[in-house]
Amino acid sequence: MTVVRRVYDWLGYELTPAAEETLRSWQAANGSDKHGNHRYTPEQFGLASAQLRSDFRFYTDHFDVELEVDA
């Protein structure tokens, strides 16, 4: 909702309580796992997790990205 508010503000629109409730209801009914959830590994695409961690360490360290544990 934070992003929606910012977009409404940027456009100069008012985010009414009714519109916000409609958006929240839609979100609740259409969660990111509504149709299941998919987990992909780098190895499925011919990549290596360790190599990717090494290649992008500059980024993950700089932005303090929490890394997922390999399954």
N, CA, C, O and CB atoms as a CASP TS submission, in Angstrom:
PFRMAT TS
TARGET T0000
AUTHOR 0000-0000-0000
METHOD Language model
MODEL 1
PARENT N/A
ATOM      1  N   MET     1       0.819  -1.192   0.000  1.00  0.00           N
ATOM      2  CA  MET     1       0.000   0.000   0.000  1.00  0.00           C
ATOM      3  C   MET     1       0.865   1.259   0.000  1.00  0.00           C
ATOM      4  O   MET     1       0.424   2.316  -0.453  1.00  0.00           O
ATOM      5  CB  MET     1      -0.933  -0.004   1.201  1.00  0.00           C
ATOM      6  N   THR     2       2.067   1.152   0.495  1.00  0.00           N
ATOM      7  CA  THR     2       2.960   2.310   0.497  1.00  0.00           C
ATOM      8  C   THR     2       3.229   2.790  -0.923  1.00  0.00           C
ATOM      9  O   THR     2       3.189   3.988  -1.202  1.00  0.00           O
ATOM     10  CB  THR     2       4.280   1.968   1.198  1.00  0.00           C
ATOM     11  N   VAL     3       3.501   1.854  -1.807  1.00  0.00           N
ATOM     12  CA  VAL     3       3.775   2.213  -3.201  1.00  0.00           C
ATOM     13  C   VAL     3       2.514   2.785  -3.859  1.00  0.00           C
ATOM     14  O   VAL     3       2.588   3.759  -4.608  1.00  0.00           O
ATOM     15  CB  VAL     3       4.285   0.978  -3.992  1.00  0.00           C
ATOM     16  N   VAL     4       1.376   2.184  -3.581  1.00  0.00           N
ATOM     17  CA  VAL     4       0.116   2.686  -4.147  1.00  0.00           C
ATOM     18  C   VAL     4      -0.113   4.128  -3.692  1.00  0.00           C
ATOM     19  O   VAL     4      -0.478   4.987  -4.495  1.00  0.00           O
ATOM     20  CB  VAL     4      -1.085   1.782  -3.722  1.00  0.00           C
ATOM     21  N   ARG     5       0.102   4.387  -2.413  1.00  0.00           N
ATOM     22  CA  ARG     5      -0.065   5.758  -1.911  1.00  0.00           C
ATOM     23  C   ARG     5       0.868   6.728  -2.632  1.00  0.00           C
ATOM     24  O   ARG     5       0.465   7.827  -3.010  1.00  0.00           O
ATOM     25  CB  ARG     5       0.195   5.810  -0.396  1.00  0.00           C
ATOM     26  N   ARG     6       2.116   6.310  -2.816  1.00  0.00           N
ATOM     27  CA  ARG     6       3.088   7.181  -3.488  1.00  0.00           C
ATOM     28  C   ARG     6       2.676   7.462  -4.927  1.00  0.00           C
ATOM     29  O   ARG     6       2.816   8.587  -5.407  1.00  0.00           O
ATOM     30  CB  ARG     6       4.484   6.549  -3.459  1.00  0.00           C
ATOM     31  N   VAL     7       2.171   6.443  -5.614  1.00  0.00           N
ATOM     32  CA  VAL     7       1.719   6.627  -6.998  1.00  0.00           C
ATOM     33  C   VAL     7       0.521   7.565  -7.037  1.00  0.00           C
ATOM     34  O   VAL     7       0.469   8.474  -7.866  1.00  0.00           O
ATOM     35  CB  VAL     7       1.357   5.268  -7.645  1.00  0.00           C
ATOM     36  N   TYR     8      -0.427   7.353  -6.158  1.00  0.00           N
ATOM     37  CA  TYR     8      -1.595   8.242  -6.100  1.00  0.00           C
ATOM     38  C   TYR     8      -1.143   9.681  -5.837  1.00  0.00           C
ATOM     39  O   TYR     8      -1.602  10.609  -6.504  1.00  0.00           O
ATOM     40  CB  TYR     8      -2.591   7.775  -4.994  1.00  0.00           C
ATOM     41  N   ASP     9      -0.249   9.864  -4.873  1.00  0.00           N
ATOM     42  CA  ASP     9       0.265  11.210  -4.575  1.00  0.00           C
ATOM     43  C   ASP     9       0.942  11.813  -5.790  1.00  0.00           C
ATOM     44  O   ASP     9       0.707  12.975  -6.122  1.00  0.00           O
ATOM     45  CB  ASP     9       1.249  11.167  -3.398  1.00  0.00           C
ATOM     46  N   TRP    10       1.782  11.030  -6.457  1.00  0.00           N
ATOM     47  CA  TRP    10       2.522  11.514  -7.621  1.00  0.00           C
ATOM     48  C   TRP    10       1.568  11.937  -8.734  1.00  0.00           C
ATOM     49  O   TRP    10       1.819  12.915  -9.438  1.00  0.00           O
ATOM     50  CB  TRP    10       3.484  10.434  -8.132  1.00  0.00           C
ATOM     51  N   LEU    11       0.460  11.185  -8.888  1.00  0.00           N
ATOM     52  CA  LEU    11      -0.524  11.516  -9.913  1.00  0.00           C
ATOM     53  C   LEU    11      -1.468  12.635  -9.482  1.00  0.00           C
ATOM     54  O   LEU    11      -2.217  13.176 -10.296  1.00  0.00           O
ATOM     55  CB  LEU    11      -1.325  10.289 -10.270  1.00  0.00           C
ATOM     56  N   GLY    12      -1.424  12.975  -8.198  1.00  0.00           N
ATOM     57  CA  GLY    12      -2.308  14.008  -7.690  1.00  0.00           C
ATOM     58  C   GLY    12      -3.708  13.498  -7.405  1.00  0.00           C
ATOM     59  O   GLY    12      -4.660  14.277  -7.354  1.00  0.00           O
ATOM     60  N   TYR    13      -3.835  12.177  -7.218  1.00  0.00           N
ATOM     61  CA  TYR    13      -5.131  11.576  -6.927  1.00  0.00           C
ATOM     62  C   TYR    13      -5.279  11.353  -5.425  1.00  0.00           C
ATOM     63  O   TYR    13      -4.292  11.247  -4.696  1.00  0.00           O
ATOM     64  CB  TYR    13      -5.299  10.245  -7.692  1.00  0.00           C
ATOM     65  N   GLU    14      -6.516  11.286  -4.983  1.00  0.00           N
ATOM     66  CA  GLU    14      -6.793  10.976  -3.588  1.00  0.00           C
ATOM     67  C   GLU    14      -7.053   9.479  -3.465  1.00  0.00           C
ATOM     68  O   GLU    14      -7.866   8.923  -4.204  1.00  0.00           O
ATOM     69  CB  GLU    14      -8.004  11.801  -3.056  1.00  0.00           C
ATOM     70  N   LEU    15      -6.372   8.837  -2.542  1.00  0.00           N
ATOM     71  CA  LEU    15      -6.626   7.423  -2.261  1.00  0.00           C
ATOM     72  C   LEU    15      -7.682   7.376  -1.164  1.00  0.00           C
ATOM     73  O   LEU    15      -7.380   7.543   0.018  1.00  0.00           O
ATOM     74  CB  LEU    15      -5.303   6.656  -1.832  1.00  0.00           C
ATOM     75  N   THR    16      -8.897   7.152  -1.569  1.00  0.00           N
ATOM     76  CA  THR    16     -10.013   7.156  -0.614  1.00  0.00           C
ATOM     77  C   THR    16      -9.985   5.884   0.225  1.00  0.00           C
ATOM     78  O   THR    16      -9.414   4.876  -0.191  1.00  0.00           O
ATOM     79  CB  THR    16     -11.373   7.284  -1.353  1.00  0.00           C
ATOM     80  N   PRO    17     -10.599   5.929   1.401  1.00  0.00           N
ATOM     81  CA  PRO    17     -10.677   4.716   2.219  1.00  0.00           C
ATOM     82  C   PRO    17     -11.369   3.566   1.467  1.00  0.00           C
ATOM     83  O   PRO    17     -10.980   2.408   1.616  1.00  0.00           O
ATOM     84  CB  PRO    17     -11.427   5.013   3.526  1.00  0.00           C
ATOM     85  N   ALA    18     -12.378   3.880   0.672  1.00  0.00           N
ATOM     86  CA  ALA    18     -13.073   2.832  -0.090  1.00  0.00           C
ATOM     87  C   ALA    18     -12.139   2.194  -1.115  1.00  0.00           C
ATOM     88  O   ALA    18     -12.136   0.973  -1.273  1.00  0.00           O
ATOM     89  CB  ALA    18     -14.317   3.412  -0.797  1.00  0.00           C
ATOM     90  N   ALA    19     -11.353   3.001  -1.808  1.00  0.00           N
ATOM     91  CA  ALA    19     -10.404   2.465  -2.798  1.00  0.00           C
ATOM     92  C   ALA    19      -9.333   1.631  -2.114  1.00  0.00           C
ATOM     93  O   ALA    19      -8.949   0.572  -2.610  1.00  0.00           O
ATOM     94  CB  ALA    19      -9.749   3.609  -3.604  1.00  0.00           C
ATOM     95  N   GLU    20      -8.854   2.110  -0.975  1.00  0.00           N
ATOM     96  CA  GLU    20      -7.834   1.363  -0.239  1.00  0.00           C
ATOM     97  C   GLU    20      -8.387   0.015   0.217  1.00  0.00           C
ATOM     98  O   GLU    20      -7.693  -0.997   0.130  1.00  0.00           O
ATOM     99  CB  GLU    20      -7.335   2.175   0.975  1.00  0.00           C
ATOM    100  N   GLU    21      -9.606  -0.008   0.694  1.00  0.00           N
ATOM    101  CA  GLU    21     -10.228  -1.265   1.124  1.00  0.00           C
ATOM    102  C   GLU    21     -10.392  -2.215  -0.059  1.00  0.00           C
ATOM    103  O   GLU    21     -10.159  -3.417   0.075  1.00  0.00           O
ATOM    104  CB  GLU    21     -11.598  -0.997   1.782  1.00  0.00           C
ATOM    105  N   THR    22     -10.788  -1.688  -1.209  1.00  0.00           N
ATOM    106  CA  THR    22     -10.915  -2.516  -2.404  1.00  0.00           C
ATOM    107  C   THR    22      -9.569  -3.138  -2.776  1.00  0.00           C
ATOM    108  O   THR    22      -9.498  -4.323  -3.100  1.00  0.00           O
ATOM    109  CB  THR    22     -11.461  -1.685  -3.577  1.00  0.00           C
ATOM    110  N   LEU    23      -8.507  -2.340  -2.728  1.00  0.00           N
ATOM    111  CA  LEU    23      -7.168  -2.847  -3.042  1.00  0.00           C
ATOM    112  C   LEU    23      -6.731  -3.902  -2.030  1.00  0.00           C
ATOM    113  O   LEU    23      -6.168  -4.929  -2.410  1.00  0.00           O
ATOM    114  CB  LEU    23      -6.152  -1.694  -3.073  1.00  0.00           C
ATOM    115  N   ARG    24      -6.983  -3.659  -0.761  1.00  0.00           N
ATOM    116  CA  ARG    24      -6.604  -4.640   0.273  1.00  0.00           C
ATOM    117  C   ARG    24      -7.381  -5.952   0.101  1.00  0.00           C
ATOM    118  O   ARG    24      -6.818  -7.034   0.272  1.00  0.00           O
ATOM    119  CB  ARG    24      -6.859  -4.057   1.689  1.00  0.00           C
ATOM    120  N   SER    25      -8.657  -5.856  -0.234  1.00  0.00           N
ATOM    121  CA  SER    25      -9.458  -7.061  -0.458  1.00  0.00           C
ATOM    122  C   SER    25      -8.927  -7.851  -1.646  1.00  0.00           C
ATOM    123  O   SER    25      -8.826  -9.077  -1.593  1.00  0.00           O
ATOM    124  CB  SER    25     -10.932  -6.695  -0.685  1.00  0.00           C
ATOM    125  N   TRP    26      -8.587  -7.139  -2.720  1.00  0.00           N
ATOM    126  CA  TRP    26      -8.040  -7.814  -3.903  1.00  0.00           C
ATOM    127  C   TRP    26      -6.731  -8.505  -3.548  1.00  0.00           C
ATOM    128  O   TRP    26      -6.494  -9.646  -3.944  1.00  0.00           O
ATOM    129  CB  TRP    26      -7.822  -6.808  -5.061  1.00  0.00           C
ATOM    130  N   GLN    27      -5.876  -7.798  -2.791  1.00  0.00           N
ATOM    131  CA  GLN    27      -4.592  -8.387  -2.389  1.00  0.00           C
ATOM    132  C   GLN    27      -4.791  -9.660  -1.581  1.00  0.00           C
ATOM    133  O   GLN    27      -4.107 -10.659  -1.800  1.00  0.00           O
ATOM    134  CB  GLN    27      -3.776  -7.382  -1.578  1.00  0.00           C
ATOM    135  N   ALA    28      -5.737  -9.615  -0.641  1.00  0.00           N
ATOM    136  CA  ALA    28      -5.990 -10.778   0.212  1.00  0.00           C
ATOM    137  C   ALA    28      -6.485 -11.967  -0.610  1.00  0.00           C
ATOM    138  O   ALA    28      -6.138 -13.111  -0.320  1.00  0.00           O
ATOM    139  CB  ALA    28      -7.015 -10.429   1.302  1.00  0.00           C
ATOM    140  N   ALA    29      -7.281 -11.702  -1.615  1.00  0.00           N
ATOM    141  CA  ALA    29      -7.844 -12.775  -2.440  1.00  0.00           C
ATOM    142  C   ALA    29      -6.890 -13.252  -3.531  1.00  0.00           C
ATOM    143  O   ALA    29      -7.114 -14.309  -4.121  1.00  0.00           O
ATOM    144  CB  ALA    29      -9.132 -12.310  -3.072  1.00  0.00           C
ATOM    145  N   ASN    30      -5.845 -12.501  -3.805  1.00  0.00           N
ATOM    146  CA  ASN    30      -4.946 -12.818  -4.912  1.00  0.00           C
ATOM    147  C   ASN    30      -3.492 -12.806  -4.472  1.00  0.00           C
ATOM    148  O   ASN    30      -2.657 -12.153  -5.097  1.00  0.00           O
ATOM    149  CB  ASN    30      -5.148 -11.837  -6.054  1.00  0.00           C
ATOM    150  N   GLY    31      -3.191 -13.515  -3.412  1.00  0.00           N
ATOM    151  CA  GLY    31      -1.826 -13.567  -2.891  1.00  0.00           C
ATOM    152  C   GLY    31      -0.847 -14.126  -3.901  1.00  0.00           C
ATOM    153  O   GLY    31      -1.242 -14.742  -4.891  1.00  0.00           O
ATOM    154  N   SER    32       0.413 -13.911  -3.648  1.00  0.00           N
ATOM    155  CA  SER    32       1.449 -14.348  -4.587  1.00  0.00           C
ATOM    156  C   SER    32       1.496 -15.865  -4.733  1.00  0.00           C
ATOM    157  O   SER    32       2.040 -16.376  -5.712  1.00  0.00           O
ATOM    158  CB  SER    32       2.807 -13.838  -4.138  1.00  0.00           C
ATOM    159  N   ASP    33       0.929 -16.591  -3.766  1.00  0.00           N
ATOM    160  CA  ASP    33       0.935 -18.052  -3.870  1.00  0.00           C
ATOM    161  C   ASP    33      -0.444 -18.617  -4.215  1.00  0.00           C
ATOM    162  O   ASP    33      -0.709 -19.795  -3.978  1.00  0.00           O
ATOM    163  CB  ASP    33       1.425 -18.662  -2.566  1.00  0.00           C
ATOM    164  N   LYS    34      -1.306 -17.794  -4.764  1.00  0.00           N
ATOM    165  CA  LYS    34      -2.671 -18.212  -5.083  1.00  0.00           C
ATOM    166  C   LYS    34      -2.687 -19.449  -5.987  1.00  0.00           C
ATOM    167  O   LYS    34      -3.514 -20.342  -5.801  1.00  0.00           O
ATOM    168  CB  LYS    34      -3.429 -17.065  -5.756  1.00  0.00           C
ATOM    169  N   HIS    35      -1.804 -19.502  -6.934  1.00  0.00           N
ATOM    170  CA  HIS    35      -1.766 -20.611  -7.886  1.00  0.00           C
ATOM    171  C   HIS    35      -0.602 -21.551  -7.602  1.00  0.00           C
ATOM    172  O   HIS    35      -0.104 -22.222  -8.506  1.00  0.00           O
ATOM    173  CB  HIS    35      -1.669 -20.080  -9.311  1.00  0.00           C
ATOM    174  N   GLY    36      -0.181 -21.596  -6.373  1.00  0.00           N
ATOM    175  CA  GLY    36       0.954 -22.423  -6.006  1.00  0.00           C
ATOM    176  C   GLY    36       2.210 -21.574  -5.927  1.00  0.00           C
ATOM    177  O   GLY    36       2.173 -20.355  -6.099  1.00  0.00           O
ATOM    178  N   ASN    37       3.286 -22.226  -5.670  1.00  0.00           N
ATOM    179  CA  ASN    37       4.523 -21.489  -5.525  1.00  0.00           C
ATOM    180  C   ASN    37       5.632 -22.290  -6.189  1.00  0.00           C
ATOM    181  O   ASN    37       5.677 -23.516  -6.084  1.00  0.00           O
ATOM    182  CB  ASN    37       4.842 -21.210  -4.029  1.00  0.00           C
ATOM    183  N   HIS    38       6.490 -21.612  -6.846  1.00  0.00           N
ATOM    184  CA  HIS    38       7.564 -22.259  -7.595  1.00  0.00           C
ATOM    185  C   HIS    38       8.907 -21.888  -6.981  1.00  0.00           C
ATOM    186  O   HIS    38       9.145 -20.736  -6.620  1.00  0.00           O
ATOM    187  CB  HIS    38       7.517 -21.856  -9.091  1.00  0.00           C
ATOM    188  N   ARG    39       9.760 -22.863  -6.873  1.00  0.00           N
ATOM    189  CA  ARG    39      11.116 -22.639  -6.392  1.00  0.00           C
ATOM    190  C   ARG    39      12.063 -23.109  -7.490  1.00  0.00           C
ATOM    191  O   ARG    39      11.994 -24.256  -7.931  1.00  0.00           O
ATOM    192  CB  ARG    39      11.387 -23.390  -5.031  1.00  0.00           C
ATOM    193  N   TYR    40      12.920 -22.241  -7.914  1.00  0.00           N
ATOM    194  CA  TYR    40      13.886 -22.581  -8.951  1.00  0.00           C
ATOM    195  C   TYR    40      15.278 -22.510  -8.356  1.00  0.00           C
ATOM    196  O   TYR    40      15.530 -21.738  -7.431  1.00  0.00           O
ATOM    197  CB  TYR    40      13.756 -21.638 -10.178  1.00  0.00           C
ATOM    198  N   THR    41      16.166 -23.306  -8.885  1.00  0.00           N
ATOM    199  CA  THR    41      17.558 -23.267  -8.447  1.00  0.00           C
ATOM    200  C   THR    41      18.418 -22.833  -9.623  1.00  0.00           C
ATOM    201  O   THR    41      18.059 -23.070 -10.777  1.00  0.00           O
ATOM    202  CB  THR    41      18.021 -24.651  -7.895  1.00  0.00           C
ATOM    203  N   PRO    42      19.538 -22.205  -9.343  1.00  0.00           N
ATOM    204  CA  PRO    42      20.443 -21.825 -10.432  1.00  0.00           C
ATOM    205  C   PRO    42      20.881 -23.038 -11.254  1.00  0.00           C
ATOM    206  O   PRO    42      21.077 -22.950 -12.466  1.00  0.00           O
ATOM    207  CB  PRO    42      21.672 -21.109  -9.869  1.00  0.00           C
ATOM    208  N   GLU    43      21.027 -24.156 -10.573  1.00  0.00           N
ATOM    209  CA  GLU    43      21.495 -25.368 -11.249  1.00  0.00           C
ATOM    210  C   GLU    43      20.532 -25.828 -12.340  1.00  0.00           C
ATOM    211  O   GLU    43      20.955 -26.444 -13.319  1.00  0.00           O
ATOM    212  CB  GLU    43      21.693 -26.484 -10.238  1.00  0.00           C
ATOM    213  N   GLN    44      19.250 -25.537 -12.180  1.00  0.00           N
ATOM    214  CA  GLN    44      18.269 -25.905 -13.208  1.00  0.00           C
ATOM    215  C   GLN    44      18.536 -25.153 -14.514  1.00  0.00           C
ATOM    216  O   GLN    44      18.045 -25.542 -15.574  1.00  0.00           O
ATOM    217  CB  GLN    44      16.838 -25.614 -12.713  1.00  0.00           C
ATOM    218  N   PHE    45      19.309 -24.084 -14.427  1.00  0.00           N
ATOM    219  CA  PHE    45      19.600 -23.261 -15.603  1.00  0.00           C
ATOM    220  C   PHE    45      21.082 -23.309 -15.970  1.00  0.00           C
ATOM    221  O   PHE    45      21.583 -22.453 -16.699  1.00  0.00           O
ATOM    222  CB  PHE    45      19.172 -21.814 -15.353  1.00  0.00           C
ATOM    223  N   GLY    46      21.768 -24.317 -15.456  1.00  0.00           N
ATOM    224  CA  GLY    46      23.173 -24.490 -15.789  1.00  0.00           C
ATOM    225  C   GLY    46      24.103 -23.545 -15.058  1.00  0.00           C
ATOM    226  O   GLY    46      25.232 -23.333 -15.500  1.00  0.00           O
ATOM    227  N   LEU    47      23.659 -22.971 -13.950  1.00  0.00           N
ATOM    228  CA  LEU    47      24.465 -22.044 -13.167  1.00  0.00           C
ATOM    229  C   LEU    47      24.847 -22.691 -11.841  1.00  0.00           C
ATOM    230  O   LEU    47      24.278 -23.715 -11.462  1.00  0.00           O
ATOM    231  CB  LEU    47      23.705 -20.720 -12.930  1.00  0.00           C
ATOM    232  N   ALA    48      25.795 -22.106 -11.145  1.00  0.00           N
ATOM    233  CA  ALA    48      26.232 -22.626  -9.855  1.00  0.00           C
ATOM    234  C   ALA    48      25.968 -21.586  -8.769  1.00  0.00           C
ATOM    235  O   ALA    48      26.362 -20.427  -8.897  1.00  0.00           O
ATOM    236  CB  ALA    48      27.734 -23.010  -9.894  1.00  0.00           C
ATOM    237  N   SER    49      25.300 -22.013  -7.705  1.00  0.00           N
ATOM    238  CA  SER    49      24.968 -21.103  -6.601  1.00  0.00           C
ATOM    239  C   SER    49      26.208 -20.418  -6.047  1.00  0.00           C
ATOM    240  O   SER    49      26.209 -19.206  -5.833  1.00  0.00           O
ATOM    241  CB  SER    49      24.256 -21.862  -5.483  1.00  0.00           C
ATOM    242  N   ALA    50      27.258 -21.188  -5.816  1.00  0.00           N
ATOM    243  CA  ALA    50      28.478 -20.626  -5.233  1.00  0.00           C
ATOM    244  C   ALA    50      29.078 -19.558  -6.148  1.00  0.00           C
ATOM    245  O   ALA    50      29.545 -18.524  -5.669  1.00  0.00           O
ATOM    246  CB  ALA    50      29.508 -21.739  -4.970  1.00  0.00           C
ATOM    247  N   GLN    51      29.068 -19.799  -7.440  1.00  0.00           N
ATOM    248  CA  GLN    51      29.620 -18.834  -8.391  1.00  0.00           C
ATOM    249  C   GLN    51      28.784 -17.556  -8.402  1.00  0.00           C
ATOM    250  O   GLN    51      29.332 -16.455  -8.434  1.00  0.00           O
ATOM    251  CB  GLN    51      29.685 -19.443  -9.807  1.00  0.00           C
ATOM    252  N   LEU    52      27.462 -17.700  -8.376  1.00  0.00           N
ATOM    253  CA  LEU    52      26.590 -16.522  -8.359  1.00  0.00           C
ATOM    254  C   LEU    52      26.803 -15.701  -7.092  1.00  0.00           C
ATOM    255  O   LEU    52      26.859 -14.473  -7.144  1.00  0.00           O
ATOM    256  CB  LEU    52      25.119 -16.943  -8.470  1.00  0.00           C
ATOM    257  N   ARG    53      26.922 -16.387  -5.952  1.00  0.00           N
ATOM    258  CA  ARG    53      27.185 -15.661  -4.702  1.00  0.00           C
ATOM    259  C   ARG    53      28.495 -14.892  -4.801  1.00  0.00           C
ATOM    260  O   ARG    53      28.584 -13.747  -4.358  1.00  0.00           O
ATOM    261  CB  ARG    53      27.228 -16.633  -3.502  1.00  0.00           C
ATOM    262  N   SER    54      29.495 -15.511  -5.374  1.00  0.00           N
ATOM    263  CA  SER    54      30.797 -14.855  -5.535  1.00  0.00           C
ATOM    264  C   SER    54      30.706 -13.675  -6.503  1.00  0.00           C
ATOM    265  O   SER    54      31.218 -12.593  -6.217  1.00  0.00           O
ATOM    266  CB  SER    54      31.844 -15.863  -6.034  1.00  0.00           C
ATOM    267  N   ASP    55      30.056 -13.887  -7.642  1.00  0.00           N
ATOM    268  CA  ASP    55      29.947 -12.842  -8.662  1.00  0.00           C
ATOM    269  C   ASP    55      29.182 -11.617  -8.161  1.00  0.00           C
ATOM    270  O   ASP    55      29.495 -10.492  -8.549  1.00  0.00           O
ATOM    271  CB  ASP    55      29.266 -13.397  -9.901  1.00  0.00           C
ATOM    272  N   PHE    56      28.191 -11.825  -7.311  1.00  0.00           N
ATOM    273  CA  PHE    56      27.340 -10.718  -6.869  1.00  0.00           C
ATOM    274  C   PHE    56      27.589 -10.305  -5.419  1.00  0.00           C
ATOM    275  O   PHE    56      26.789  -9.574  -4.836  1.00  0.00           O
ATOM    276  CB  PHE    56      25.892 -11.096  -7.035  1.00  0.00           C
ATOM    277  N   ARG    57      28.691 -10.768  -4.840  1.00  0.00           N
ATOM    278  CA  ARG    57      29.017 -10.424  -3.446  1.00  0.00           C
ATOM    279  C   ARG    57      29.108  -8.917  -3.248  1.00  0.00           C
ATOM    280  O   ARG    57      28.682  -8.404  -2.213  1.00  0.00           O
ATOM    281  CB  ARG    57      30.337 -11.080  -3.030  1.00  0.00           C
ATOM    282  N   PHE    58      29.661  -8.195  -4.236  1.00  0.00           N
ATOM    283  CA  PHE    58      29.762  -6.736  -4.122  1.00  0.00           C
ATOM    284  C   PHE    58      28.387  -6.122  -3.868  1.00  0.00           C
ATOM    285  O   PHE    58      28.260  -5.180  -3.087  1.00  0.00           O
ATOM    286  CB  PHE    58      30.386  -6.133  -5.400  1.00  0.00           C
ATOM    287  N   TYR    59      27.378  -6.648  -4.516  1.00  0.00           N
ATOM    288  CA  TYR    59      26.012  -6.134  -4.391  1.00  0.00           C
ATOM    289  C   TYR    59      25.376  -6.566  -3.076  1.00  0.00           C
ATOM    290  O   TYR    59      24.834  -5.743  -2.338  1.00  0.00           O
ATOM    291  CB  TYR    59      25.155  -6.609  -5.566  1.00  0.00           C
ATOM    292  N   THR    60      25.449  -7.876  -2.787  1.00  0.00           N
ATOM    293  CA  THR    60      24.804  -8.385  -1.581  1.00  0.00           C
ATOM    294  C   THR    60      25.450  -7.819  -0.323  1.00  0.00           C
ATOM    295  O   THR    60      24.768  -7.583   0.674  1.00  0.00           O
ATOM    296  CB  THR    60      24.859  -9.907  -1.555  1.00  0.00           C
ATOM    297  N   ASP    61      26.756  -7.600  -0.364  1.00  0.00           N
ATOM    298  CA  ASP    61      27.430  -6.984   0.783  1.00  0.00           C
ATOM    299  C   ASP    61      27.046  -5.517   0.919  1.00  0.00           C
ATOM    300  O   ASP    61      26.741  -5.047   2.015  1.00  0.00           O
ATOM    301  CB  ASP    61      28.952  -7.117   0.646  1.00  0.00           C
ATOM    302  N   HIS    62      27.061  -4.807  -0.185  1.00  0.00           N
ATOM    303  CA  HIS    62      26.761  -3.370  -0.149  1.00  0.00           C
ATOM    304  C   HIS    62      25.348  -3.100   0.351  1.00  0.00           C
ATOM    305  O   HIS    62      25.138  -2.179   1.140  1.00  0.00           O
ATOM    306  CB  HIS    62      26.941  -2.758  -1.535  1.00  0.00           C
ATOM    307  N   PHE    63      24.369  -3.899  -0.102  1.00  0.00           N
ATOM    308  CA  PHE    63      22.972  -3.670   0.265  1.00  0.00           C
ATOM    309  C   PHE    63      22.501  -4.591   1.390  1.00  0.00           C
ATOM    310  O   PHE    63      21.308  -4.645   1.686  1.00  0.00           O
ATOM    311  CB  PHE    63      22.085  -3.858  -0.947  1.00  0.00           C
ATOM    312  N   ASP    64      23.428  -5.313   2.016  1.00  0.00           N
ATOM    313  CA  ASP    64      23.123  -6.181   3.144  1.00  0.00           C
ATOM    314  C   ASP    64      21.963  -7.119   2.819  1.00  0.00           C
ATOM    315  O   ASP    64      20.988  -7.211   3.566  1.00  0.00           O
ATOM    316  CB  ASP    64      22.795  -5.346   4.381  1.00  0.00           C
ATOM    317  N   VAL    65      22.090  -7.813   1.687  1.00  0.00           N
ATOM    318  CA  VAL    65      21.059  -8.754   1.237  1.00  0.00           C
ATOM    319  C   VAL    65      21.207 -10.062   1.996  1.00  0.00           C
ATOM    320  O   VAL    65      22.287 -10.652   2.041  1.00  0.00           O
ATOM    321  CB  VAL    65      21.151  -8.999  -0.296  1.00  0.00           C
ATOM    322  N   GLU    66      20.102 -10.507   2.592  1.00  0.00           N
ATOM    323  CA  GLU    66      20.114 -11.791   3.276  1.00  0.00           C
ATOM    324  C   GLU    66      19.984 -12.897   2.234  1.00  0.00           C
ATOM    325  O   GLU    66      19.026 -12.915   1.461  1.00  0.00           O
ATOM    326  CB  GLU    66      18.971 -11.879   4.333  1.00  0.00           C
ATOM    327  N   LEU    67      20.934 -13.809   2.211  1.00  0.00           N
ATOM    328  CA  LEU    67      20.939 -14.863   1.209  1.00  0.00           C
ATOM    329  C   LEU    67      20.124 -16.059   1.674  1.00  0.00           C
ATOM    330  O   LEU    67      20.086 -16.380   2.862  1.00  0.00           O
ATOM    331  CB  LEU    67      22.368 -15.290   0.892  1.00  0.00           C
ATOM    332  N   GLU    68      19.471 -16.713   0.717  1.00  0.00           N
ATOM    333  CA  GLU    68      18.734 -17.928   1.012  1.00  0.00           C
ATOM    334  C   GLU    68      19.738 -19.064   1.189  1.00  0.00           C
ATOM    335  O   GLU    68      20.798 -19.081   0.563  1.00  0.00           O
ATOM    336  CB  GLU    68      17.702 -18.253  -0.115  1.00  0.00           C
ATOM    337  N   VAL    69      19.386 -19.997   2.042  1.00  0.00           N
ATOM    338  CA  VAL    69      20.222 -21.167   2.265  1.00  0.00           C
ATOM    339  C   VAL    69      19.919 -22.175   1.172  1.00  0.00           C
ATOM    340  O   VAL    69      18.754 -22.444   0.881  1.00  0.00           O
ATOM    341  CB  VAL    69      19.985 -21.779   3.681  1.00  0.00           C
ATOM    342  N   ASP    70      20.957 -22.736   0.564  1.00  0.00           N
ATOM    343  CA  ASP    70      20.755 -23.765  -0.464  1.00  0.00           C
ATOM    344  C   ASP    70      20.039 -24.954   0.149  1.00  0.00           C
ATOM    345  O   ASP    70      20.369 -25.403   1.247  1.00  0.00           O
ATOM    346  CB  ASP    70      22.106 -24.208  -1.091  1.00  0.00           C
ATOM    347  N   ALA    71      19.044 -25.458  -0.590  1.00  0.00           N
ATOM    348  CA  ALA    71      18.265 -26.612  -0.082  1.00  0.00           C
ATOM    349  C   ALA    71      19.022 -27.888  -0.252  1.00  0.00           C
ATOM    350  O   ALA    71      18.527 -28.953   0.115  1.00  0.00           O
ATOM    351  CB  ALA    71      16.922 -26.724  -0.791  1.00  0.00           C
TER
END
